[in-house]
Amino acid sequence: MKIQNYINGKFEDPIKGGYIDNYNPSIGEIYGQIPNSSKEDVEKAFEAAANAFPSWSNTTLATRSKILSKIAELIKGKLDFLAEAESKDNGKPISLAKAIDIPRAAANFQFYANAITQFSSEAHESVGLNAVNFTLRQPIGVVGCISPWNLPLYLFTWKIAPAIAAGNCVVAKPSEITPMTAYLLGEICNEAGLPKGVLNIVHGLGTSTGQAIVEHPNIKAISFTGGTKTGAHIARVAAPMFKKLSLELGGKNPNIIFADCDYEKMLETTVRSSFANQGQICLCGSRILVEEKIYEKFKKDFIKKVSKLKVGNPSEENTDIGALVSREHLEKVKSYIDIAEQENAKILFGGNKVEIKNFENGYYLQPTIIEVADNNCRLNQEEVFGPVVTIMSFKTDEEALYLANDVKYGLSATIWTNNLNRTMQFSKQLHTGIVWVNTWLMRDLRTPFGGAKDSGVGREGGFEALRFFTEPKNVCISYE
């Protein structure tokens, strides 16, 4: 299947006619092509967005809300179709796409359909001066949204929904590795009656298409989710141009397990937080730190549970772990496993590629547990982003906190304990943007989302996203 760019409400071939092969990770074969868009395609998308902006930014909140709600409704109505497309394009189990990815994409639009009607500004009466100040929150104009391959429609819509809800028009680029559901979203937007030019989707490589969006002089804000190295590059380009930036980057998240936890709940959740979506979630707890008192028991029980996970065809409902997203990514993840021995680490389970009958060329890998002796090893310091976790023990609260914070990333952390004092102290002292206590990936879309240190700049979610996609303007009125 050859997909097209979505510009000004129409589907169009790339101006220069170039295409990129799109692979099905489950079989390791090409199943389609996507546009290799050029600077000229981005300019055409920008012009469509710029032309649509005066009208869209003055469209009533009620109308914007109604259109976003309609998009949400259509996504929900196409659940099976979109889940199948996501699974085929990404390699994730279809059961996961049905349960998480597609429902969350619908929820993103529905949440911002409601949130924009409740988004308010401030007013200040200057008592004694006969003056009043109030703040306008106005849309920025044309904004750029660039999303990753791990949760394709889920994270694509997480950016687009608040941007257009706030009255902006968008030039968006999905990952070239997983473009299909973004392409299908264009059809849904037309069906929902989204005006032409409000959303424009250009496909292509980050180094060319993405670069053209980031360096465009009149795209005034960039929302990006992806790798820290790419985020740093975007910042270097965008900062001298004084663009607004939201960068949601990598993670190396600690999962801190104390002996006083609800053990069975912890064990069940830790399997999920380690290997959901083949470990290809920036929030996965990839460093498991276990109190020494229960370390040996945990190690034994964790291996036993992980060994029961089924690696298989993503289209089968009982598959727990599907294919990794690409051959290149599979090799990258495997290269980290291969350095375990030289890092004085021990592979406790997994570590091997998996061959699935009738899917022999697919990108499959066993869930892998590696015991490490030193937090400074590469396995604990670098983002692997695959079905690989490390485990190590700690003796005291102080040691656990030190180990948790001793990385350059600071996206999320999970704590398992029933000690309230410890919960409060760790929640304050962990250098992360998100802390989960006795749970994982429990999301309330009203809350701010983002990380500290090398995990990014800015926050998404709730009113934080609407603030990012608007500019505040103070108005002061003096009266007699």
Secondary structure, DSSP 8 states (H G I E B T S, - for coil): -B--EEETTEEE--TT--EEEEEETTTTEEEEEEE---HHHHHHHHHHHHHHHHHHHTS-HHHHHHHHHHHHHHHHHTHHHHHHHHHHHH---HHHIIIIIHHHHHHHHHHHHHHTTT----EEEETTTTEEEEEEEEE-SEEEEE--SSSHHHHHHHHHHHHHHTT-EEEEE--TTS-HHHHHHHHHHHHHT--TTSEEE--S-IIIIIHHHHH-TT--EEEEES-HHHHHHHHHHHGGGT-EEEEE-----EEEE-TTS-HHHHHHHHHHHHHGGGG-STT---EEEEEGGGHHHHHHHHHHHHTT--B--TTSTT-SB---S-HHHHHHHHHHHHTTGGGT-EEEE--SEEEETTEEEEEEE--EEEE-S-TTSHHHHS---SSEEEEEEESSHHHHHHHHH-SSEESEEEEE---HHHHHHHHHHS-SSEEEES-SS---TTS-B--EETTEES-BSHHHHHHHTEEEEEEEEE--
